[in-house]
C-alpha cells in the first residue's frame, strides 16, 4: 500500500523551517554596515552588483536553508546571474569565491565543501 503525504502537511513543514530561518536571520542583527566593514577589511568596496549577490544569497538561504554542498549554492548563483556572465562575473566580484566570500559578507553560514584547501579553491 502506497502512503501519500498531503501537500498541506508538506507546506506546513516547509513554512515551519522558513520561520526558523527567518528567526535565525533576524537574530543575527545583520545590517549593511556590518557587511561594508567586513568587505573593507577584505579589500572590497561594495557596489550595487555586490549587493545584488549578497541579497540573493540571503534570500536563497531564507527560501532553501543551508544547502548540503556549496555546489548547490554555486549553481543557483550561476543561474541567477547568467545574463551578467555567470561564474566569470561572480568571481570578478568575489575573488575569494562567490559562495565562500559572498556568504561571509552576507553573514551566512558556509555550506560544506565551500573551500577546498588541497586544491586552493573556493566556491
N, C-alpha and C positions, 0 to 999 in steps of 0.2 A: 504494500500500500504506500503510495507516494504522499508525503506530507507537504503541504504548501503553506508558506507564511504569508500573512496578509501584507499588502502594501502599506496599510495603516500602521502596522507594527514596525515595519522597516523604517517608515517615515518618522515614527516616534523615537526610535533608537538613533537615527541619524540626527534628529533635532536635539536629542539629549547630548550627543557628542559635540554638536555645533555650539550648544550652550556652554559646555565645559571649555571649549576652545575660546569662545568669546570671553569668558570669565578669566581665563589664563592671560589672554592678551590685554584685557582691561587692568588686571592686577600688576602687569609689568610697568604701568605708568609711563609707557613709551611716548615720546614725542619727537618731533623732527629735530629739535635742538640736540638731543642725545645722539641721533644719527649723524648730524653735522659735525659734532665734536669728535666722535669716533672716526669719521671719514677724514677729518682734518689730520688726526694722528696718523692715519694710514696714507696721507699724501693725496687725498682725493677732495676735489671741490665739487660737491653735489650740484647737479643741474637738473632740469626737468626730465631729461632722459633717464638719469639715475633714479629719480623719484618714481617714474613710471614703473621701473623694475621693482623697487622696494615696495611700493603699494601693491603691485601684483603679487609679490611673494607673500605679503601679509594676508591678502585676500585668498590666495591659493591655500595657505595654511588654515585659514578660518574655515574654508569650504571642505578641504580634504584631510586636514590634520597632518601630522608629521609622517611623511612617506617612509616606507621601509628602506628605500635606497635613494641615494642622491640622484641617480639616473632618472628617476621618475620626475623629480622637480626640474631637472635639466631639460628633459623632453618637453615638459609643459612650457617652460620658458622659451625654448626654441620655437615651438609652435606659436605662442603668443606674439613673439617678436620676429616672426619670419619675414614680414614685409620690410622690416628695417635691416635685415641681414642675418637673422638667426644667431648662431653661436659666435660668428665673427663679430657682429655688432655687440653682443653681450660681453665678450671678453675684452673688447675695446673699452667698455665702461667699467668693468670689474676685472682687472688683470689678475687678481687673486682668485678668480673663479666666480661666475655669476651666482652659483648656489652657495658656495662657501662664504665669499666676501659679501655678497648681496644679503644673505640670511643674517650674517653677523651685523651688518648695518641696519637691517630691519628688526633687529633684536629678536630673532627666532632661533630655536634650537636647530642644530645641523642634523640632517639625515645621515644615516650610516653610510660609510664609504664616501663621504664628501671630499676627502683628501686622501690621496694615496702617496704616502711619503716615499715608498720604494721607487715609484716612477716619477716623483716630483710633480704630480698633477693635482689639480683641484677642479672640481666641477663648479 
